[in-house]
Amino acid sequence: MDTARRIPLGALELLDAVDAHGSLSGAARALGLAQPSVSTGLRRLERQTGLTLVARAASGTRLTPAGSALLARGRDVLAASDALEREVAVLRGANRARVAVAASLSIAEYLVPDWLATLPAGAAVVDLVVANSRDVVDAVLHGRADLGFVEGPEVPDGLHARAVGDDELVVVVAPGHPWALRRRPVEAAELAAAPLAVREAGSGTRAVLERALAAAGHPLAGSPAQLGSTSAVKNVVRGGGVAAALSRLTVADELARGDLVRVPVAGVDLARTLRMVWSRSRRPTATAQELAAHVLRATATG
């Protein structure tokens, strides 16, 4: 077949738009073209095919029987072209390098979105898993994640680590809690003995709290409510009967609205460092290194 004589896809799109809108002006608006361009394109198609494809009248423009027959087969061509474009998009995405990332809940919810939003166009595809800090460390150690982001106080020997930010835990209560109006800070012994809502074992937030209280000489006491997410902890605190120590990142909105009240604390160091971790035994891929460098630049300028 003479490929130079093939009907262009654009000509079929013109014919389809005229059929759909019943006029040259309607087809032009739908395709974002000037009406003379539509008229010229249709005349060119008629010359190429040797067929009269449209009939013009005061009431509009309609396809002739030959035009309808051509369009019926042409729509198959247009559908095949659309399928080809979708396949190309899939292949383009598949060829982009992927990076497996695991991040603790607070970092994943409040920091990772900004890091990913500023990635250059065409950069790596990031497969993000959200877990507590202990499980993030485990994923990186065992090769299920290329990079991890944790908020716990300790990093195992098998991992490299770089700081990506500073954070602190703040003690919060509901407005009706007895601590909400007190003028003097809560002491370490009071905090350790108080009814608290805390995250589950393995959470970086819980680990920081336990370590800080132990360092102050008052280990966390009793059987506090142990919950699997920061949102769950905040919901329990809103009930009014318990306090919690949560990342300032996670309670900023509630404090601003007055839904929660920050309680001053004395004698307990609740500061913490947020870290990016990767395996000592496996060299990160080039794409993982690029993502790590991007995060470090973002945190340096943020």
N, C-alpha and C positions, 0 to 999 in steps of 0.2 A: 504493500500500500504506500502511496505517496504521502509521507508524513506532513509535507507542506500543505496538503489539502485537508488535513484533519480539522474538524470543527473545533474552534477554541472553546474552553470551558466558559469564558466570559460571555460568549454569544449565547450559549445555552442558559446561562443565568439571566440574560436579558429576556429571553423568550419565557422563562419561568416566571419572572417578575411581571411581565405584561399579562400573562394568564392569571396570576394571582390578584393583580390590582385593577385589571380591566381598562387601563389607560396608559399612555406613554408617560404622562406626568406622574401618575402614581408609581409606575415602575422606576422612574428617575429618582423620586424621593426615597423609595425603599433602598435603592442601591447607592444613594449619595452621588448621583451623576446629574449633569445637565440634560434637559430633555432632548436637545439636538444630538447629544452623544448617543442616547438610546435610539433615536431614529436612524442615525448613521450606522450604528451597529447592526440593527435589524436589516437595513437595506444591504449591508455587506453580507450578512448571512444568507439572505435570499439570493443574491448573486452567486454566492459560493455553492449553494445547494441546487439552484435552478428551480426553486419552488416559491410559490406565494405563501408566506407563512402567517401573515396577519392581515386583517381586514379593518380598515380605518373608517369610522363613521362619526357623526356628530355626537352620538351617545357614548362613544368610547372606542376602544380597540379590542378586538377579539381575535383569537387564533382561528385560522382556517382549518379544515379537516387535515390538510397536510401538516400544518403547524402543530396540531394536537398530536398527530402520530409521531412527528419528530420529537416533540417534547416528552412523550411517554417513554421513548427509548433514552432520551437525553437525561431524564431524571435518574435513570440507572447509572449513567455516567457520573452525574453530580454526586450521587450517594457513594459511589466507589471512590471518587476523589476525596470526599469528606472522610471516608474510612482510612484512606491512605494518609491523610494529614494527621488523624488521630494516632495511627501506628507510628508515624515519624515522631510525634510528641512522646509516645511511650518509649521508643528507642532512645530518644535524646535524654529522657530522664534516667533510663537504665544505664546509660553510658556515663552519667555523672557519678563521681565517686561518693560513697556513702561512709558516714562516720557513726559508729554506735556510741551514744553518750548516755551515761546514767547520772542522775542528779537527785540530791535530797530534796524533800518537798518544798522547803522555803526557797531554796535557790531556783528550783525548777519553775516555781510559780511567780517569783518576783524579780528574778534577774535574767534567766535564760531567754525569755521572750525578747528582751531588748537586745541581747547579744545576737540572736538569730535575725532579728529585724534589720540589723545593720550589716549582715553578711553581703558581700558583693554579689551582683547578679551572676548566676551560673556557678556559684560556689557549691560546696559539697551539700549533699542531701543528709540531713541529720536525723537519725533514728533515736528518739529520746525515750528513755525509760525513767519513770519517777519511782523512787524507793527511799527507805530511810538510809541513813549514812552507813550503817553496818552492811546493808545489802548492796549499796553502791560500791563499797570497798571490795566486797566479795565478787561482784561482777567484773571489776577491773582486774583483780588478781587472777581470775579464772578465764579471762579472755572473752567474756561476753560483752564487754564494753571497751572501747578504745580510750575513752577519757571519762573521768568521774568528777563530780563536784560534791564536796561534803562539807558539813558544818560541825562535825564532831571534834573533840579536843585532841584526838590521837590519830596518827597515820601509821599503819603497819610498816615494818622494815621492807617489805617487798614492793613498796610504791615510792615513786618520786612525788614531790608535792611542790606546788607554787601557790602563794597567797593570791587570791582574786578579790579580796575585800575584807573589811572589818564589820563586825556586827556586835550586838549585845542583846542579852535577854533582859526584858523588862517585866516586872511583876504587875499584873493587872487584875482588877476586880470589877464587879458590877457597881453601878452608882449607889446601890443600896447596901453594899457590903460594909461591915464595921470599919474596915481599913480605908474606905474611900475618903473619909473626912479627917483621918488622924493627921496630926501635924508633925509628929516625930517619925523618923524612918523605922521600918520594920527591921529588927535585928536577925542575924543568921539563925539563932535558936528558935525564934518565933516562926520564921519561914519554914524551917525544917520540920517543925511540929504541926504546922497548920494543915487543914484539909486542902489538898491541892489536886488540880486536874493536870496530869502530865501525859506526854506522848508515851508510846509503847517502848519496851526495851529495844535497843538498837537505833533509836532516834538520836541524832546529834544534839537536838535541843535538850533532851532528857540527860544525855551524857554530860553536857556542859553544866547543867544544874546540879547533878549529883556530884560532880568533881568539885565545883565551887563550894558547895555546902560542906563536903568532906574536908576541903582545905581550910575552911573556917572553923573546923572542929565540931560540926553539927551535921552528921550524915542525915540524909533524907529519911524520915521516920514514917511509920504507919504503912497503910495500904492505900495509897492515893488512887484516884480514878485514872486508869490507863487507857488512852484513846489512840486510834490509828491515824488521826489527821489533825492538823492545826484547826481546821474549821470545827471539828467535833469538840476540841478543847474550848474554843471560844464560845460555842453554844452552851456548854456546861457552865462556864464562868458567868455567862449572862443570866443564868438562873439565880445567881446571888449568893449561893452558899459556899463557894470555893474560890480560891485564887489560882493563878497560873503564872508561870514564867515563860514568856514567848518572845520570839525574835521581834525586835522593833519594826522590822520590815513588814511583818505579818499583821501588826495591830495598829499601824499608823492611821488607817482610815477610821477604825472604831474609836481611837482616841480623839481624832479630830471631830467626830460627830458627837462625842460624849456617850457612846454606847458602853465604853469601858473607861476605867480610870486607872492611871498609872500610879503605883504606890512607891514612894522612895524606900530604898533598901540600904542598910549600912552594914559594913563588915563582910560583904560577899562580892567577889569579883565575877561578874557575869559577862564580861567581854569575851569575844571569841573571834577567831579568824576563819574566814571561808576559804577553802582550798580547792584547787584543781589537782587531781591525782592521775598518774599513769604508771604502767608496770615498769619495773626495773629490768625484767627478764625479756621483754619484747620491745623492739624499737617501734615507736608509733609510725603509722603510714604517713606519707607526705601530706595527704589530705587532713589527717588528724593533727599533724604539726601546724598546718595552716590555720585550722580552726582554733587551736590552742593559742597561736600567736594573735589571732583576731580578738579572742577574749581578753588576753593580757593587754592589748592596745586599748580595748574598750574600757577596761577597769582602770587603766592608767589615766585616761582622759576623763573618766566619769567622776 
